[in-house]
Amino acid sequence: MQTLHKQFFLFLSLLFTFSQTLFSQKDNDKLFLVREEVVKVDQWDKYESTSKQWLEFMTNGGLNLPYISATQRDDGHYYYLIPLNAYSEIDNLSKIFGAAIEKAGPDKYKSLMAENEGSILTHRDYVLRYSSEYSYVPKEPRLKMEDARFTHFTFFKFKLEKRNELLGVLREWKSLFESKNINSGYNIWMVELGLDNDLMILTEYFKDGEDYYKTVKEIESKIKEEEKSLWAKMSLLLTEIEQKYGWIRPDLSYTKK
């Protein structure tokens, strides 16, 4: 969406993520515990190698989680999403990981983690909620998820006193996409815990960078003038914007066997 549509996704486009405690929970919403790791510039290869070893270690230990989804940004940020049915499940995670470590070998784990953490600049944990109310899922998506490896993130901060107005604009954006039967969707993530509560995240998925720019132009040609009025409203509600690109990393993701 290269004109105002691009501006929308430039200022809206995680997205982890993705404060929902202030809003009602929808039936299809989903909580995620997110581990964000920032890799040292000169240790990228080491991080990749030890992270894959960690994945093998947890697989051998029979980690009792349905999955951990991994995504990498182009600036060395890695996101690992663990699904939660409730906050109470966070309390059980140490036991779940502990059981896998005991089975696969505590000594090996200590050695592996020392090497892995030596390649990490910093990390943090927080909780995001995928919002079904504000995300847009097309009736007939143009891409299968397994083909959508390129990720476009936008992190946007808003004026706290304008939160309800912003949510109203997000509903209008979704309604516009539905009315035009746009076949490319987006996900909205709300901060639950651990990040600034004036932050929301939007993620989009594409085959690659070329597909991203091509798709943006196609959508832009369909929504035309409608986006101008929406952007005029939305731009007044925001305070900060950050745009990033990345890739889904199935080779760093865990799936329970």
Secondary structure, 3 states (H helix, E strand, C coil): CCCHHHHHHHHCCCCCCCCHHHCCCCCCCEEEEEEEEEECHHHHHHHHHHHHHHHHHHHHCCCCCCEEEEEEECCCEEEEEEEECCCHHHHHHHHHHHHHHHHHCHHHHHHHHHHHHCCEEEEEEEEEEEEEEEEECCCCCCCCHHHCCEEEEEEEEECHHHHHHHHHHHHHHHHHHHHCCCCCCEEEEEEEECCCCCEEEEEEEECCHHHHHHHHHHHHHHHCCHHHHHHHHHHHHEEEEEEEEEEECHHHCEECC
